[in-house]
Amino acid sequence: MAYPYNVSGMNWSQGESGAKAYPVAPGNTVPIFDSEDQVIYIKSVDVMGRPLPLKILEYTERTNEPKEEKNYVEKTELEDAMTALNEKLDSVLTLLSKPEKKEEKKEEKKETKKDAK
């Protein structure tokens, strides 16, 4: 069995099974770094000495490289823009159709007047 080792204040283990086997005093929480992968395990033990579920965190290295600008639109952004555009188009079409109805009514009144004469 591989025993956990400690270098310069950091707790190390090999894999998740090593982190689960890492000894932790009751009532404490310990971060354990995986020596085989970019993972940190957070192991907690309650005051009665029972281990709590292991929390597993993956980490990545940040670089100072400039971030690329995205040259795309996300689906939700596109859907929101389409909804707004459709609402504006509907309001314009509604405004355009109203005068036509008034003109049609005027023409009908003129025709009925002509028929009455």
C-alpha positions in Angstrom: 0.0 0.0 0.0 1.3 3.5 -0.9 1.5 5.7 2.1 0.6 9.4 1.7 3.5 11.8 1.7 3.8 15.4 2.6 6.2 17.8 0.9 6.5 21.5 1.9 3.1 21.6 3.6 1.2 20.1 0.7 -0.6 16.7 1.1 0.0 14.3 -1.8 -1.6 11.0 -2.8 -1.7 8.7 -5.8 -5.2 8.8 -7.3 -8.6 8.9 -5.7 -8.1 5.7 -3.8 -5.0 7.2 -2.2 -7.0 10.3 -1.2 -9.8 8.2 0.3 -7.2 6.3 2.4 -5.4 9.5 3.5 -5.7 9.8 7.3 -7.5 12.9 8.5 -8.1 13.7 12.2 -11.7 14.0 13.4 -13.2 17.4 12.8 -10.7 18.4 10.1 -10.6 19.1 6.4 -7.5 18.5 4.3 -6.7 19.3 0.7 -5.0 16.4 -1.0 -3.1 16.9 -4.3 -3.1 14.0 -6.8 0.5 13.2 -7.9 -0.8 11.5 -11.1 -3.3 14.1 -12.4 -4.3 17.7 -12.1 -6.8 17.0 -9.3 -7.3 18.3 -5.8 -9.3 16.1 -3.3 -10.9 17.8 -0.3 -11.3 15.2 2.4 -13.4 16.1 5.5 -14.0 14.0 8.6 -16.7 14.9 11.1 -16.1 15.1 14.8 -17.2 11.5 15.3 -14.5 10.4 12.9 -16.7 9.5 9.9 -15.4 10.6 6.6 -17.7 12.9 4.5 -18.1 12.5 0.8 -14.8 13.3 -1.0 -14.9 16.6 -3.0 -13.0 16.4 -6.3 -11.7 19.5 -8.0 -9.9 19.6 -11.4 -7.5 22.5 -12.0 -5.8 23.9 -15.0 -2.9 26.2 -15.5 -3.7 29.8 -16.4 -1.4 31.6 -18.8 -0.9 35.2 -19.6 -1.8 34.7 -23.3 -4.5 37.1 -24.6 -7.9 35.5 -24.8 -9.2 35.1 -28.3 -12.3 37.1 -29.1 -15.2 34.8 -30.0 -16.3 35.0 -33.6 -19.7 33.4 -33.0 -23.0 34.0 -31.4 -24.3 31.6 -28.7 -27.6 30.0 -29.3 -29.4 31.9 -26.5 -28.1 35.2 -27.8 -29.3 34.4 -31.3 -32.8 33.3 -30.0 -33.1 36.5 -28.0 -32.2 38.6 -31.0 -34.6 36.8 -33.3 -37.4 37.2 -30.7 -36.8 40.9 -30.5 -36.6 41.3 -34.3 -39.8 39.3 -34.7 -41.6 41.5 -32.2 -40.4 44.7 -34.0 -41.4 43.3 -37.4 -44.9 42.4 -36.1 -45.4 45.9 -34.7 -44.3 47.4 -38.0 -46.6 45.1 -40.0 -49.5 46.0 -37.7 -48.9 49.7 -38.2 -48.7 49.2 -42.0 -51.9 47.2 -42.1 -54.0 49.7 -40.2 -54.1 52.5 -42.8 -55.1 50.1 -45.5 -58.1 49.1 -43.5 -59.2 52.7 -43.1 -58.8 53.3 -46.8 -60.8 50.2 -47.6 -63.6 51.5 -45.3 -63.6 54.9 -47.0 -63.8 53.3 -50.5 -66.7 51.1 -49.3 -68.5 54.2 -48.0 -68.0 55.9 -51.4 -69.3 52.9 -53.2 -72.4 52.7 -51.1 -73.1 56.4 -51.6 -72.7 56.0 -55.3 -75.1 53.0 -55.2 -77.6 55.0 -53.2 -77.7 57.8 -55.8 
